[in-house]
Amino acid sequence: MTDLTGAVWRKSTRSGGHGGDCVEVADNLPGIVAVRDSKDPAGPTLTFAPAAWSAFTAAAARGALVQGTGA
């Protein structure tokens, strides 16, 4: 398990001030970027290599991510 004790969490600037569905990111830890649901800060987190997170956010900014239909 990754130690996230020193994580500094921040919400997306696109998150509204009304609560709801927000993602928080901690990118101040060496070698990882951590992501969690702001409604459940004690809940599970996802961790990514910084290069993978950068590729994901770049693809999102380009609109290159397509929502799946689910199964």
VODO-740430 format. One record per atom (N, C-alpha, C): residue in one letter; x, y, z. Coordinates in pm, whole numbers, plus 50000, padded with zeros to 5 digits. Layout:
N
AXYZ;...
//
This chain:
71
M500844988150000;M500005000050000;M500895012550000;T500515022249924;T501275034649913;T500985043850031;D502035049650088;D501885059050199;D501515072750145;L500305077150176;L499825090250128;L499765100450241;T500505098050349;T500485106850465;T500765121450431;G501715124050344;G502085137750310;G501345143450191;A500315136450145;A499585141050025;A498895154350051;V499035163349955;V498315176049957;V497255175049848;W495995174049890;W494885171749798;W494315184949747;R493955184949619;R493305196749561;R492215192149466;K491165200249457;K490065197349365;K490345203949231;S489765198449130;S489865204348998;S489305218549000;T489915227348924;T489385240948913;T488035241048842;R487705230348773;R486415229348705;R485315224048795;S485655220148918;S484645215549012;S483855227449061;G482565225849067;G481705236549116;G481775237549266;G481235247749321;G481215249749465;G480015243449533;H479295234849461;H478055229249513;H478225215149567;G479445210949591;G479665197149636;G479545187949516;G478895176749533;G478655167849420;G479855159449382;D479915156149255;D480925146849205;D482235154049177;C483155153049270;C484455159549253;C485565149449271;V486615151649198;V487815143549209;V488895152249270;E489655146549363;E490795153649421;E492065146549379;V493095154549356;V494375149449309;V495465154149404;A496405145349432;A497615148849508;A498805145649417;D499485156149374;D500625154049284;D501935159049345;N501955159749477;N503155164649546;N504055153349599;L503675140949575;L504445129549626;L505425124749519;P506615120649558;P507605116249459;P507175103349388;G507125103949256;G506895092049175;G505475087449157;I504485094249220;I503095090249202;I502175102449198;V501025100349138;V499915109849144;V498755101849201;A498145106749308;A497035099849373;A495725107049341;V494665099349327;V493345104649293;V492325098349387;R491385106549435;R490325101349522;R489025108949498;D487945103449550;D486625109649545;D486515119249662;S486185131749635;S486135141649742;S485025138849843;K484025131349805;K482945128149898;K483355117349998;D484455110349969;D484905099550056;D486415100350076;P486905110850144;P488345112750157;P489075101550230;A488375093850311;A489015082650380;A488905069750298;G488225070550184;G488015058750101;G489205055450015;P488985046949917;P490075042249832;P490655053349744;T491895051249704;T492555060549612;T493105052549495;L493285059249385;L493975053749270;L495315060749262;T496355053649224;T497655059949206;T498165057049066;F498855066849010;F499355066248874;F500805070948870;A501535066048774;A502845071748745;A502595085648688;P503445095448719;P503225108948668;P503055109648516;A503815101748440;A503685102048294;A502315096948249;A501795086748317;A500465081548284;A499385091748315;W499515098648429;W498535108948465;W498585120448365;S499775124448326;S499905135348226;S499265131448094;A499475118948051;A498855114247926;A497335114247937;F496815109948052;F495365109848072;F494785123948069;T495395133248143;T494845146748147;T494975153848012;A496045150847938;A496185156647803;A495105151347710;A494825138347718;A493775132447635;A492415138147672;A492175140147801;A490895145947846;A490745160247794;A491825167947800;A491775181747752;A491505182547601;R491995172647526;R491765172247382;R490385166947348;G489685161647446;G488385155547420;G488535141747357;A489675135547379;A489975122747315;A489435110747395;L488835112947510;L488295101947589;L486825100147553;V486435087847533;V485055084747496;V484445076547607;Q483255080647650;Q482565073247756;Q482095059947700;G482375049347772;G481935036147731;G480445034247754;T479915023647700;T478495020847714;T478205012447836;G479255007347900;G479064998948018;G478704984847975;A478774975948069;A478444961948035;A477474956248134;
//
